[in-house]
Amino acid sequence: MSDTFSRDLLTGLAELLADAGVGHWDPVGAYTAQQRAITLGGLPTKPDEAIALTIYGTGTGGDDVDQSDSTVLVQARMRTATDPRVVGDYADQVFAALHGRSNLTLSTGVVVLLIQRTIVAPLARDSSGRWERPDSYELMAVWPTPYRG
């Protein structure tokens, strides 16, 4: 049973993306201007090149009442300061590293049964004029709690 499931899920995904070469993960959030940061929660002010991971809801399967199955929605928000096509490149790299993965145990111990991209949102600019694109993924995961297996 994990009292830190959300943290463990996002940290495990950040480490997975870093291992795949998608970006740089630093649990303390210390990044240089040349790194593509992978962060949890929201995009940092710096560096310009970044990917933020956040949980924002339950998926179509919801949270099973008896079993430890849960579906979790995770957003990957990519950002770049330059060419808007670069955001698409980052999104493609995240997709290649995550979509279709199954029966995966993350480095943090969270078991993910399946990852599927469900939303590709349109490009937009942030308040500093940098390009952003959020994609959404649905993860079927094992999340044991006291009242379900």
N, CA, C and O of each residue as an XYZ file, in Angstrom:
596
protein
N       0.841     -1.178      0.000
C       0.000      0.000      0.000
C       0.888      1.243      0.000
O       1.896      1.309      0.703
N       0.494      2.204     -0.790
C       1.314      3.401     -0.892
C       0.521      4.640     -0.514
O      -0.538      4.919     -1.078
N       1.052      5.375      0.449
C       0.456      6.659      0.817
C       0.962      7.769     -0.094
O       0.525      8.914      0.016
N       1.882      7.432     -0.992
C       2.460      8.419     -1.901
C       2.305      7.967     -3.358
O       3.199      8.182     -4.177
N       1.185      7.351     -3.668
C       0.970      6.808     -5.009
C       1.155      7.865     -6.094
O       1.879      7.629     -7.061
N       0.519      9.018     -5.953
C       0.601     10.057     -6.988
C       2.034     10.513     -7.197
O       2.491     10.631     -8.334
N       2.735     10.766     -6.120
C       4.144     11.179     -6.206
C       4.975     10.081     -6.858
O       5.793     10.349     -7.738
N       4.757      8.841     -6.417
C       5.523      7.720     -6.958
C       5.228      7.493     -8.442
O       6.134      7.186     -9.217
N       3.971      7.643     -8.833
C       3.612      7.472    -10.241
C       4.307      8.526    -11.103
O       4.947      8.188    -12.098
N       4.186      9.792    -10.730
C       4.782     10.864    -11.527
C       6.305     10.799    -11.525
O       6.935     11.015    -12.560
N       6.897     10.506    -10.380
C       8.362     10.386    -10.309
C       8.842      9.235    -11.186
O       9.834      9.366    -11.902
N       8.136      8.110    -11.127
C       8.505      6.967    -11.967
C       8.401      7.294    -13.450
O       9.249      6.876    -14.238
N       7.361      8.043    -13.838
C       7.215      8.448    -15.241
C       8.327      9.421    -15.643
O       8.869      9.321    -16.744
N       8.666     10.356    -14.760
C       9.752     11.302    -15.043
C      11.067     10.552    -15.250
O      11.816     10.854    -16.179
N      11.345      9.584    -14.393
C      12.572      8.799    -14.532
C      12.552      7.975    -15.816
O      13.578      7.835    -16.480
N      11.393      7.431    -16.165
C      11.255      6.665    -17.400
C      11.540      7.548    -18.621
O      12.265      7.142    -19.530
N      10.969      8.749    -18.637
C      11.206      9.666    -19.748
C      12.674     10.101    -19.817
O      13.245     10.197    -20.904
N      13.272     10.357    -18.674
C      14.693     10.736    -18.653
C      15.559      9.586    -19.172
O      16.489      9.806    -19.948
N      15.253      8.371    -18.744
C      16.012      7.208    -19.214
C      15.871      7.004    -20.718
O      16.774      6.475    -21.366
N      14.730      7.428    -21.272
C      14.488      7.315    -22.719
C      15.127      8.477    -23.488
O      15.054      8.519    -24.716
N      15.749      9.415    -22.776
C      16.409     10.534    -23.433
C      15.493     11.673    -23.830
O      15.870     12.532    -24.628
N      14.290     11.682    -23.276
C      13.313     12.724    -23.629
C      13.661     14.056    -22.980
O      13.396     15.112    -23.554
N      14.242     14.019    -21.812
C      14.593     15.237    -21.089
C      15.441     14.898    -19.888
O      15.904     13.768    -19.732
N      15.638     15.890    -19.041
C      16.457     15.731    -17.838
C      15.560     15.807    -16.605
O      14.782     16.749    -16.456
N      15.668     14.827    -15.736
C      14.894     14.797    -14.497
C      15.812     15.079    -13.325
O      16.838     14.418    -13.163
N      15.456     16.042    -12.516
C      16.174     16.351    -11.286
C      15.133     16.511    -10.189
O      14.341     17.452    -10.227
N      15.119     15.599     -9.200
C      14.091     15.669     -8.153
C      14.067     16.976     -7.368
O      13.040     17.326     -6.786
N      15.194     17.707     -7.344
C      15.203     18.996     -6.651
C      14.878     20.157     -7.568
O      14.747     21.290     -7.105
N      14.747     19.899     -8.858
C      14.356     20.938     -9.796
C      15.463     21.894    -10.174
O      15.187     23.039    -10.533
N      16.728     21.451    -10.104
C      17.858     22.302    -10.488
C      18.238     21.992    -11.933
O      18.805     20.940    -12.226
N      17.918     22.918    -12.828
C      18.165     22.718    -14.260
C      18.973     23.877    -14.816
O      18.849     25.015    -14.361
N      19.799     23.573    -15.805
C      20.529     24.628    -16.502
C      19.676     25.112    -17.671
O      18.697     24.462    -18.038
N      20.036     26.226    -18.243
C      19.293     26.783    -19.378
C      19.369     25.873    -20.601
O      18.512     25.955    -21.481
N      20.379     25.010    -20.671
C      20.557     24.125    -21.819
C      19.791     22.806    -21.688
O      19.689     22.059    -22.661
N      19.261     22.513    -20.520
C      18.566     21.244    -20.313
C      17.083     21.360    -20.638
O      16.478     22.423    -20.495
N      16.518     20.251    -21.075
C      15.064     20.142    -21.219
C      14.572     19.526    -19.912
O      14.739     18.330    -19.674
N      13.975     20.347    -19.083
C      13.566     19.923    -17.746
C      12.327     19.028    -17.812
O      11.409     19.272    -18.595
N      12.320     18.001    -16.985
C      11.105     17.222    -16.729
C      10.719     17.542    -15.288
O      11.483     17.280    -14.359
N       9.525     18.110    -15.112
C       9.091     18.552    -13.787
C       7.750     17.923    -13.438
O       7.055     17.388    -14.302
N       7.403     17.994    -12.182
C       6.121     17.486    -11.699
C       5.258     18.665    -11.277
O       5.733     19.589    -10.616
N       4.003     18.629    -11.660
C       3.058     19.667    -11.264
C       2.860     20.714    -12.334
O       1.826     20.725    -13.002
N       3.816     21.584    -12.510
C       3.671     22.648    -13.493
C       4.985     22.959    -14.160
O       6.040     22.477    -13.748
N       4.910     23.767    -15.189
C       6.121     24.170    -15.897
C       6.858     25.230    -15.097
O       6.234     26.165    -14.596
N       8.172     25.104    -14.968
C       8.951     26.118    -14.247
C       9.134     27.365    -15.119
O       8.947     27.310    -16.334
N       9.490     28.455    -14.512
C       9.782     29.679    -15.253
C      10.962     29.464    -16.194
O      10.935     29.911    -17.340
N      11.980     28.792    -15.718
C      13.173     28.464    -16.499
C      13.480     26.992    -16.262
O      13.178     26.496    -15.176
N      14.045     26.285    -17.182
C      14.458     26.695    -18.514
C      13.273     26.769    -19.477
O      12.166     26.335    -19.158
N      13.528     27.324    -20.657
C      12.467     27.461    -21.655
C      11.994     26.107    -22.173
O      10.808     25.920    -22.447
N      12.924     25.167    -22.305
C      12.602     23.831    -22.813
C      12.203     22.968    -21.619
O      13.024     22.702    -20.742
N      10.937     22.528    -21.583
C      10.478     21.781    -20.411
C       9.289     20.897    -20.739
O       8.556     21.124    -21.701
N       9.129     19.888    -19.909
C       7.981     18.984    -19.959
C       7.496     18.833    -18.521
O       8.269     18.461    -17.639
N       6.229     19.119    -18.287
C       5.653     18.981    -16.945
C       4.668     17.815    -16.936
O       3.881     17.652    -17.868
N       4.716     17.016    -15.892
C       3.798     15.903    -15.707
C       2.892     16.202    -14.526
O       3.355     16.634    -13.470
N       1.598     15.970    -14.711
C       0.662     16.188    -13.613
C      -0.514     15.229    -13.729
O      -0.927     14.867    -14.831
N      -1.042     14.827    -12.595
C      -2.254     14.007    -12.551
C      -3.434     14.960    -12.482
O      -3.409     15.934    -11.730
N      -4.479     14.679    -13.275
C      -5.614     15.595    -13.252
C      -6.971     14.911    -13.183
O      -7.991     15.577    -13.363
N      -7.020     13.638    -12.937
C      -8.326     12.992    -12.798
C      -8.248     11.493    -12.949
O      -7.171     10.907    -13.057
N      -9.435     10.884    -12.953
C      -9.520      9.446    -13.174
C      -9.987      9.197    -14.600
O     -10.715     10.003    -15.180
N      -9.561      8.080    -15.150
C      -9.903      7.747    -16.519
C     -11.262      7.094    -16.628
O     -12.038      7.078    -15.672
N     -11.542      6.558    -17.796
C     -12.854      5.974    -18.073
C     -13.178      4.800    -17.164
O     -14.347      4.551    -16.867
N     -12.166      4.081    -16.722
C     -12.402      2.942    -15.837
C     -12.582      3.329    -14.383
O     -13.026      2.514    -13.574
N     -12.244      4.562    -14.044
C     -12.368      5.023    -12.659
C     -11.485      4.240    -11.709
O     -10.459      3.685    -12.101
N     -11.897      4.207    -10.468
C     -11.195      3.455     -9.430
C     -12.102      2.326     -8.980
O     -13.184      2.572     -8.447
N     -11.671      1.090     -9.191
C     -12.469     -0.062     -8.792
C     -12.700     -0.025     -7.286
O     -11.810      0.357     -6.526
N     -13.882     -0.417     -6.862
C     -14.232     -0.369     -5.447
C     -13.620     -1.536     -4.676
O     -13.234     -1.372     -3.519
N     -13.527     -2.706     -5.294
C     -13.043     -3.901     -4.609
C     -11.589     -4.236     -4.910
O     -10.829     -4.612     -4.017
N     -11.212     -4.096     -6.167
C      -9.857     -4.444     -6.587
C      -8.971     -3.203     -6.576
O      -9.458     -2.079     -6.448
N      -7.678     -3.420     -6.712
C      -6.729     -2.302     -6.642
C      -6.500     -1.624     -7.994
O      -5.516     -0.902     -8.162
N      -7.392     -1.846     -8.955
C      -7.263     -1.233    -10.276
C      -7.750      0.218    -10.254
O      -8.817      0.520     -9.719
N      -6.955      1.100    -10.839
C      -7.319      2.505    -10.982
C      -6.907      2.974    -12.363
O      -5.901      2.519    -12.908
N      -7.684      3.884    -12.926
C      -7.249      4.556    -14.146
C      -6.975      6.011    -13.782
O      -7.794      6.684    -13.156
N      -5.811      6.468    -14.188
C      -5.333      7.793    -13.808
C      -5.034      8.583    -15.074
O      -4.403      8.071    -15.998
N      -5.484      9.825    -15.113
C      -5.184     10.707    -16.231
C      -3.954     11.543    -15.901
O      -3.895     12.207    -14.866
N      -2.982     11.499    -16.794
C      -1.739     12.249    -16.617
C      -1.558     13.157    -17.825
O      -1.673     12.716    -18.969
N      -1.277     14.412    -17.566
C      -1.001     15.353    -18.640
C       0.503     15.563    -18.750
O       1.195     15.746    -17.749
N       0.992     15.533    -19.985
C       2.375     15.911    -20.284
C       2.296     17.214    -21.073
O       1.820     17.238    -22.208
N       2.767     18.293    -20.460
C       2.727     19.611    -21.113
C       4.144     19.951    -21.561
O       5.048     20.095    -20.738
N       4.331     20.080    -22.892
C       5.619     20.370    -23.465
C       5.723     21.858    -23.802
O       4.735     22.493    -24.172
N       6.956     22.411    -23.666
C       7.136     23.835    -23.955
C       8.502     24.074    -24.602
O       9.489     23.419    -24.267
N       8.533     25.020    -25.528
C       9.776     25.484    -26.138
C       9.662     26.977    -26.423
O       8.559     27.510    -26.552
N      10.793     27.638    -26.518
C      10.780     29.083    -26.771
C      10.939     29.407    -28.242
O      10.768     30.557    -28.644
N      11.264     28.414    -29.046
C      11.626     28.708    -30.429
C      10.555     28.234    -31.398
O       9.391     28.618    -31.282
N      10.931     27.432    -32.317
C      10.087     26.902    -33.381
C       8.941     26.071    -32.802
O       9.204     25.141    -32.039
N       7.692     26.367    -33.130
C       6.572     25.603    -32.572
C       6.601     24.119    -32.957
O       5.999     23.292    -32.272
N       7.288     23.784    -34.036
C       7.388     22.374    -34.422
C       8.185     21.562    -33.416
O       8.020     20.345    -33.326
N       9.045     22.225    -32.660
C       9.863     21.545    -31.661
C       8.973     20.950    -30.559
O       9.272     19.880    -30.029
N       7.897     21.637    -30.222
C       6.961     21.117    -29.225
C       6.385     19.781    -29.706
O       6.242     18.842    -28.924
N       6.059     19.707    -30.988
C       5.578     18.456    -31.561
C       6.631     17.361    -31.500
O       6.310     16.194    -31.277
N       7.890     17.741    -31.698
C       8.976     16.765    -31.584
C       9.034     16.192    -30.163
O       9.174     14.983    -29.978
N       8.926     17.076    -29.164
C       8.943     16.616    -27.770
C       7.752     15.697    -27.504
O       7.888     14.655    -26.862
N       6.585     16.099    -28.008
C       5.383     15.284    -27.809
C       5.545     13.909    -28.455
O       5.103     12.903    -27.899
N       6.179     13.866    -29.630
C       6.421     12.583    -30.293
C       7.354     11.705    -29.466
O       7.167     10.490    -29.397
N       8.354     12.316    -28.841
C       9.282     11.555    -28.012
C       8.585     11.003    -26.764
O       8.831      9.866    -26.359
N       7.721     11.813    -26.165
C       6.956     11.340    -25.002
C       6.045     10.193    -25.433
O       5.964      9.172    -24.750
N       5.364     10.358    -26.560
C       4.478      9.317    -27.087
C       5.246      8.018    -27.309
O       4.788      6.949    -26.905
N       6.405      8.103    -27.946
C       7.201      6.904    -28.229
C       7.633      6.195    -26.944
O       7.729      4.968    -26.906
N       7.893      6.974    -25.895
C       8.351      6.393    -24.636
C       7.213      5.820    -23.791
O       7.446      4.932    -22.970
N       5.973      6.318    -23.980
C       4.879      5.925    -23.095
C       3.770      5.108    -23.759
O       3.379      4.065    -23.234
N       3.267      5.559    -24.887
C       2.055      4.967    -25.473
C       2.256      3.485    -25.796
O       3.219      3.094    -26.456
N       1.322      2.684    -25.313
C       1.353      1.252    -25.587
C       2.168      0.441    -24.596
O       2.200     -0.786    -24.680
N       2.826      1.107    -23.660
C       3.586      0.356    -22.646
C       2.598     -0.420    -21.795
O       1.524      0.080    -21.462
N       2.968     -1.640    -21.448
C       2.073     -2.459    -20.635
C       2.877     -3.310    -19.673
O       4.050     -3.607    -19.898
N       2.205     -3.696    -18.586
C       2.813     -4.546    -17.559
C       4.201     -4.045    -17.177
O       5.198     -4.762    -17.254
N       4.216     -2.794    -16.766
C       5.447     -2.073    -16.471
C       5.507     -1.763    -14.981
O       4.541     -1.259    -14.408
N       6.633     -2.061    -14.359
C       6.848     -1.637    -12.976
C       7.824     -0.475    -13.019
O       8.978     -0.636    -13.417
N       7.352      0.700    -12.605
C       8.195      1.884    -12.605
C       9.279      1.755    -11.548
O       9.174      0.927    -10.644
N      10.315      2.566    -11.657
C      11.432      2.519    -10.708
C      10.979      2.764     -9.272
O      11.660      2.359     -8.330
N       9.851      3.415     -9.101
C       9.319      3.733     -7.774
C       8.431      2.613     -7.225
O       7.913      2.720     -6.114
N       8.256      1.540     -8.002
C       7.463      0.408     -7.565
C       6.022      0.409     -8.029
O       5.326     -0.589     -7.840
N       5.543      1.495     -8.632
C       4.167      1.549     -9.123
C       4.041      0.640    -10.345
O       4.853      0.693    -11.268
N       3.005     -0.191    -10.323
C       2.749     -1.099    -11.442
C       1.735     -0.439    -12.373
O       0.642     -0.060    -11.954
N       2.118     -0.309    -13.642
C       1.256      0.270    -14.659
C       0.896     -0.837    -15.641
O       1.772     -1.446    -16.256
N      -0.390     -1.089    -15.781
C      -0.846     -2.167    -16.649
C      -0.900     -1.746    -18.111
O      -0.654     -2.564    -18.998
N      -1.220     -0.471    -18.378
C      -1.305      0.011    -19.752
C      -1.253      1.534    -19.767
O      -1.823      2.197    -18.900
N      -0.556      2.083    -20.775
C      -0.517      3.535    -20.983
C      -1.025      3.812    -22.396
O      -0.589      3.192    -23.366
N      -1.964      4.766    -22.485
C      -2.528      5.115    -23.785
C      -2.734      6.621    -23.871
O      -3.322      7.227    -22.975
N      -2.243      7.228    -24.965
C      -2.505      8.655    -25.156
C      -3.962      8.812    -25.566
O      -4.462      8.058    -26.400
N      -4.639      9.788    -24.979
C      -6.060      9.989    -25.250
C      -6.382     11.356    -25.846
O      -7.407     11.508    -26.511
N      -5.529     12.349    -25.622
C      -5.795     13.701    -26.125
C      -4.501     14.326    -26.634
O      -3.458     14.252    -25.983
N      -4.588     14.937    -27.796
C      -3.529     15.794    -28.323
C      -4.163     17.173    -28.451
O      -5.031     17.388    -29.297
N      -3.730     18.094    -27.620
C      -4.325     19.428    -27.611
C      -3.610     20.328    -28.620
O      -2.479     20.042    -29.013
N      -4.258     21.406    -29.037
C      -3.623     22.317    -29.987
C      -2.511     23.139    -29.343
O      -2.465     23.312    -28.125
N      -1.626     23.635    -30.186
C      -0.550     24.521    -29.737
C      -1.125     25.820    -29.195
O      -2.168     26.295    -29.645
N      -0.429     26.378    -28.229
C      -0.787     27.689    -27.686
C       0.497     28.351    -27.206
O       1.552     27.720    -27.146
N       0.392     29.621    -26.869
C       1.550     30.346    -26.317
C       1.280     30.687    -24.862
O       0.150     30.985    -24.472
N       2.343     30.636    -24.066
C       2.199     31.050    -22.672
C       2.349     32.569    -22.579
O       2.498     33.239    -23.601
N       2.312     33.112    -21.372
C       2.358     34.569    -21.188
C       3.689     35.177    -21.637
O       3.782     36.389    -21.834
N       4.722     34.335    -21.801
C       6.025     34.817    -22.281
C       6.217     34.572    -23.768
O       7.294     34.830    -24.306
N       5.176     34.074    -24.441
C       5.262     33.843    -25.877
C       5.875     32.509    -26.268
O       6.091     32.256    -27.454
N       6.159     31.651    -25.295
C       6.732     30.344    -25.595
C       5.627     29.387    -26.036
O       4.483     29.497    -25.595
N       5.981     28.454    -26.908
C       5.012     27.495    -27.437
C       4.795     26.352    -26.466
O       5.744     25.839    -25.873
N       3.524     25.949    -26.304
C       3.157     24.843    -25.418
C       2.170     23.915    -26.104
O       1.402     24.325    -26.974
N       2.210     22.654    -25.690
C       1.194     21.697    -26.131
C       1.019     20.649    -25.034
O       1.985     19.988    -24.651
N      -0.198     20.492    -24.528
C      -0.459     19.445    -23.545
C      -1.081     18.208    -24.207
O      -2.057     18.319    -24.949
N      -0.521     17.062    -23.938
C      -1.098     15.784    -24.352
C      -1.538     15.052    -23.090
O      -0.937     15.208    -22.027
N      -2.591     14.253    -23.218
C      -3.096     13.507    -22.066
C      -2.937     12.010    -22.281
O      -3.091     11.496    -23.388
N      -2.629     11.340    -21.201
C      -2.458      9.889    -21.201
C      -3.338      9.277    -20.123
O      -3.484      9.827    -19.032
N      -3.922      8.131    -20.447
C      -4.673      7.371    -19.459
C      -3.828      6.165    -19.068
O      -3.374      5.402    -19.921
N      -3.628      6.009    -17.773
C      -2.832      4.907    -17.256
C      -3.712      3.994    -16.423
O      -4.389      4.446    -15.499
N      -3.703      2.723    -16.744
C      -4.332      1.721    -15.885
C      -3.236      1.267    -14.928
O      -2.209      0.740    -15.354
N      -3.462      1.474    -13.637
C      -2.425      1.201    -12.653
C      -2.977      0.387    -11.487
O      -4.186      0.296    -11.275
N      -2.053     -0.196    -10.745
C      -2.396     -0.933     -9.530
C      -2.125     -0.003     -8.350
O      -1.004      0.462     -8.147
N      -3.197      0.260     -7.566
C      -3.087      1.165     -6.428
C      -3.817      0.551     -5.238
O      -4.980      0.869     -4.992
N      -3.147     -0.323     -4.502
C      -3.799     -0.932     -3.341
C      -4.044      0.104     -2.238
O      -3.180      0.927     -1.937
N      -5.212      0.047     -1.659
C      -5.571      0.910     -0.526
C      -6.189      0.042      0.568
O      -6.477     -1.127      0.313
N      -6.402      0.564      1.769
C      -6.870     -0.283      2.867
C      -8.172     -1.039      2.605
O      -8.364     -2.124      3.154
N      -9.068     -0.496      1.784
C     -10.371     -1.130      1.631
C     -10.584     -1.814      0.270
O     -11.701     -2.189     -0.089
N      -9.495     -1.961     -0.464
C      -9.581     -2.711     -1.726
C      -8.269     -3.427     -1.966
O      -7.198     -2.948     -1.590
N      -8.375     -4.595     -2.605
C      -7.267     -5.523     -2.826
C      -6.100     -4.933     -3.425
O      -5.108     -5.624     -3.655
